[in-house]
Amino acid sequence: MRLDEYQWSRNPRGLHNIGAFMRPLDITRYSRPQFGWAKLVSENVEFVEDAATLLAQNITPVVRVYLTPEQNAQPLAQQAYSLVAAYAAVGVKWFELYNEPNLPVEWPGGTQVDYRNTGMIASLVDRWMTWAEYVASLGCYPGFISLAETDVPALATVRWVDALFGYVAQAYYQRFVALLNNGLWYATHPYVLNHFYQEVPGGGPTSARPAEGLNNREPGWHFEYPYDPICQASDPGRTVYGGTPQTPNGDPVGLIATGMFMNERSSALFGSQAVPVLGTEGGIDLPDVFGGEIQRDIRYPPATQFSNGQGTVAMFEWSALNAPAWFFGSCIWKEDLYYRHGGYALEQLERIAPIYKNVPAVEVMGGGGQFVSAPTLPPPGPGPIHGAPNFHMVLLAPGLEARWFFDTAFAYWSVFRPIVTTFADWPNYFNYTRSLAITVIATPESADLMRESISAAYPNILFDLIVVEDNLDSVAQLLNARAQRNARFG
């Protein structure tokens, strides 16, 4: 499937509705500001007729199946399937299931919400896979589980993506690749906050106009956080993964940051090239009073109602003209808030015609999504290393747990950001065009087995073995010493 084959308005502007059962839906709230996406949270079929009307006006509905926190921990009810069928019957293509499961508020009270909770990760993916395949069977597009964008350690977005994708690769590799070939997309929640700015004319890339000096009819806008010049000047080398002492748990809070991270991880694990990303909630901070301001990051000008209005138009235009081909837009949070406090932004959207995105004919899988096993093709597993390996994995041998690694060798992970896993068959999921180094932490009893199962089976891998001779503390000290001298491998 190609990016240009996904059916949508090509207008990156989007608005999130008030919520499930909030009837009647005022279609003019979406048509007057010239939105191209309408995010509808639905518990039943309350917006089916509205969805048909939106489609007739070239506004693409995105329907999230609403589940209560209690339902998140239970088997999926038939309603999750019948709701999709009802909306698909009127032409809706885009669907979501689950919402920000990396937040405790989305679970019954007392649930341990942690990316290291393997039972939670497995149950989410197991249920989502069955549902997603049903959506795809109807010729529709299932959205992968959306996450809150946060750097709180146990809830951190980048760690949750790795945990979810890791389980998918281990349990559903072929079925997930089939979904990638048949309409899968990645849902993100890009709350831009005040991570945007417009350069002062002639002032250079790190200059920023004051909030009240923005003009969306002029150039110089930046929405590429954390890769923009201001962020890089203040914390060189920061990425969505983190990569600096100031960001030990990643920094996903930007318009395209999480989408970029998911595409990079997806490419490494599944051979994808460009998977569509849609922000199904998010946007620029919106003060609730005129004259108010929100400045969560002091490196950037504060967000005001004026800068929100100017910036929101610029954000959508940047999405159409400057964002990666796979970024299809975002739905600002949310209808009732904007019609209460965001009048200036809505006026700007009504007055200024949208810029439509020119989506190229880029293959989602790029020819690399098939599991390479034919004898006439390169063997499964990573290819040769040229210079430095493309990816680095820490593999914990049987008897060792990921929780121990993150609790005691966190400094090493913070510096080098390897993939951490206990699944020894992960090299199978790497395309031959990508190279891999594996740091294996093994007991004396398992060292030879790990060497044989990895180093002998995959000769292209850089095999870095650490044997636990005495106790785990010695391994932690060794890894932390590597971090201090910036030596990834021994």
KAJOZI-V550023 format. One record per helix or strand. SS is the DSSP state (2 for helix, 1 for strand). FROM is the first residue (numbers start at 1). LEN is the number of residues. If there is no record, write none. Layout:
ss->SS from->FROM len->LEN
ss->SS from->FROM len->LEN
This chain:
ss->1 from->2 len->1
ss->2 from->3 len->3
ss->1 from->11 len->1
ss->1 from->13 len->4
ss->2 from->28 len->4
ss->1 from->37 len->6
ss->2 from->48 len->9
ss->1 from->60 len->6
ss->2 from->69 len->4
ss->2 from->79 len->10
ss->1 from->94 len->4
ss->1 from->99 len->1
ss->2 from->104 len->3
ss->2 from->118 len->20
ss->1 from->141 len->4
ss->1 from->146 len->1
ss->2 from->153 len->3
ss->2 from->157 len->15
ss->2 from->173 len->8
ss->1 from->185 len->4
ss->1 from->191 len->3
ss->1 from->197 len->2
ss->2 from->211 len->3
ss->1 from->221 len->2
ss->2 from->229 len->6
ss->1 from->239 len->1
ss->1 from->242 len->1
ss->2 from->245 len->3
ss->2 from->257 len->14
ss->1 from->277 len->3
ss->1 from->283 len->2
ss->1 from->294 len->1
ss->1 from->303 len->1
ss->2 from->305 len->17
ss->1 from->327 len->6
ss->2 from->335 len->7
ss->2 from->343 len->9
ss->1 from->356 len->1
ss->1 from->363 len->1
ss->1 from->391 len->6
ss->2 from->402 len->7
ss->2 from->410 len->7
ss->1 from->419 len->3
ss->2 from->426 len->4
ss->1 from->436 len->8
ss->2 from->444 len->13
ss->1 from->462 len->7
ss->2 from->472 len->13
